[in-house]
Amino acid sequence: MNKNHRQFIGKTECFVKEKLRSAEGGHDWWHIDRVRKTSLTIAEGEDIDLTVLELGALLHDIADPKFHGGNEEIGPRTAVKWLKLLDLDRKSIDHIDKIIRNISYKNSIEGQNFTSKELQIIQDADRLDAIGAIGIARTFNYGGHKGFELYNPEIKPADFKSKEDYKNSNAPTINHFYEKLLLLKDKMNTKKGKEIAQQRHDFMLEFLEQFYFEWDPSAFVTSG
């Protein structure tokens, strides 16, 4: 941990809050704060660089490409510029830059180019925020933001083979559960991440069962 850790974290918190002041509700400051807190929980007892971990969590979504015309350079560049202003050491800046470039689900579709304990922990925390009750809320919030249908039985979930196909999808929100959310449980890196993911995964399955029942109760009617 850097000797200026608390100073770096305090300044970065203020920076991120201001940058994301008008962000979509599923990718705002509170998402960042949850990912940071979950990262710290998963990291307990692990031999990691706490400064890299916490700064990486705080900056991982500083400029999400889907809100910047698909530009995947804005986030890393914004983070690196900020970290240089903090006067963080070059090695840590490079590490955080790689975390931001490799954390997303879409980039894992074609394989990550980098890994570290810090990345694995933040990645688990970020993916955990995409599932369970909050994950469900975030999914429908983003679907509404984009104007997606809630559900269309005639449009089946896709099996994406490239991140471009994933990025360009305009499918109904329910499809996203099968195209990403229900797949995340088996993509966790850490023991704690896997334990938390299982409970949240089960909750999503219960939600989907209730959703389909309410969509068409007649399909669940049994004789006798």
N, C-alpha and C positions, 0 to 999 in steps of 0.2 A: 504494500500500500504506500502510495506517495505521501510524503510528509505534509503536503499541502492538500491532502484529500478533502477535508471538510470544506475548505475554501473553494476548491474546484467544483464540488458537488453543489454547494449553495449558489454559486454564480450560474452554473449550468441549469439548475432548476428554474431560475428566473428567466434565463434565455429561452428555454423550451416552452415555458408557460406563455411567454410573449409571442413566440413564433406560431404556436398552435392555438392562439386565443380564439380564432374563428373556425377552427377545424371541424369537420364532420364528427358527430358524436361518438362514433366507434373508434376514431383515430385521434382523439383529442388528448389533452394533458392527463386526464384520468386514466386513459389506456396506458400511457407512458408510466404513470405512477404505479399502476397495478403490476405492470411487467417488471418494474424496478423492485418492488416489494417481493414479488414471487421469486425473482432471481436471487435476491438476498436470502430468502427462505431455503431455496434449493441449494445454495452455495454453503450453507452452514456445515462446518467441519471439513470443507474441501480446501485443497491447497491451490488457491487462485490469486490473481492480482485483483484485489478489491477495487482499486481505482479504475482499472480497465473495465471491470464488470459493471460497476455502477454508472460510469460515464457511457459505456456502450449501451446499457439499458435505457438511459435517459435520452440518448441521441439516435436510437435505432430507427425511429420513424419521424425524424425531424423534417423530412420532405418526402412523403410516400409517393412513389412514381405515379400511382393511379390518380392522384390529384394534381399531377404536374405533367399531363400529356404523355405519360409513359416514360418520361425522362428518368433514367436510373442513375444519372450522375449528380443530380441536384442534391440529393440527400448526403452522400459521402463528401461532396465538395463543401456543403454548408457546415457539416460536422468538423471536417479537417480545418477549415478556416477558423472556426470557433476555438478549437483546441489549440491552435497556434497562438491565438490571442491570449489564451490562458497560460501560455508558456509551458505546456505539457511536453514531456520529452518525446523525441522523434519515434522511438520504438513503440511507445504506448499509442501515439497517434496512428501509426501504421497498423497496429493491432486493431484499434477501434474502427478504422477505415475498412479493414477486411471483414470485421463483424457485420457492419452495416451492409456491405456488398453481398454477404452470403447468408444472411439470416432468413430471408423470405422463403415462403413455401414454393412460389413459382420458380425461383432459381434452383431449388432442389430437384425439380422435375427432370432437369437435364444433368444434374450432378453438381455438387459444391466444389469450389476450387480451393477451399481453405477450411481448416477446423482447429479448434482449441477448446479447452475446458470452459473458458469464459463464453465463447460463442455457443457451445452446446447448452450451457445453462440459460443464457438469454433466449436462445431459440426455443427451448422448452417452455420458458415463461411466456413468451410471445404466443406460442401455439396453445398453451393452456388458456390464455385469454380469448382464444377463438372458439373454445368449446364450453360446454356446460351452460348454465343459465345466462351468464353474461355473454358468452359466445352466441347464443341464440338471439339475444337482444341486439347485439352488434350486427349480426347477419341481416336481420330484418330492417334495422335502421339503415344500413348501407343499401339494401335492396330498394327501400323507399326513396332514398337519396338519388338512386340511379333510375327509378321508375320501372323496376322489374316487376313482372307478375309475381304474386305470392306462389302460385302453383299452377301448373298446366299438365294434366295427366297425359296429354298427347306429346309432350316434349320430354324425352328420356334423358337422364344424366349422361354426360360424356365421360370418356376415359382419355384424358388429355395426355398426349405424348410430347408436347412441346410447350414451353412457357408462353409462346406467342398465342397459341390456341387458347390457353387458359386465360390470358390477359384480355383477349378479344371476345370472350363469352358474354352473352346477354341473356342467359338462361334464367328461368324462374328461380326465386330465392330458395325454394325447397331443394332444388337440384344441387345447390352448393353443399348441402349436407353430405351428399354421396360423392361429389367431385372433390371435396377437400376435408370437411370437418370430421366425418366418421373415419377418415384415413389417418388422422393425426395421432391417435392413441398408439399406433404401431410405429410411429416415427419419432417417439421420444428418445432422448439421448441418455437421460439420467434415471437412477432408481426412483428418486423422489418424484420426478416428472411423470414417470410411468404410473406410480401409485395414484397421484392426483388425477391423471388423465383417465384412468379406468372409471372412477366415480362420475366424472363429468360426461364421459362417453355414454355410460348407462343412462344418465339423466336425459341425454339427447334422444336416445332410443325410446324412452318413455314419452317424451314430448312428441316425437313423430307418430307414435301409435295413437296418441290422443288427437293429433292434428288430422290424421286420416279418418278417424272415427267421426270427428265433427264435420269434415268435408263431405262425407257420404255415409251417414249412420246406417243406411239400408244394407251396405256391404258387410256389416258386422252382425246383422240379425241372424239368430240361430233358431232352428225349429224346436218345438217342445218347450 
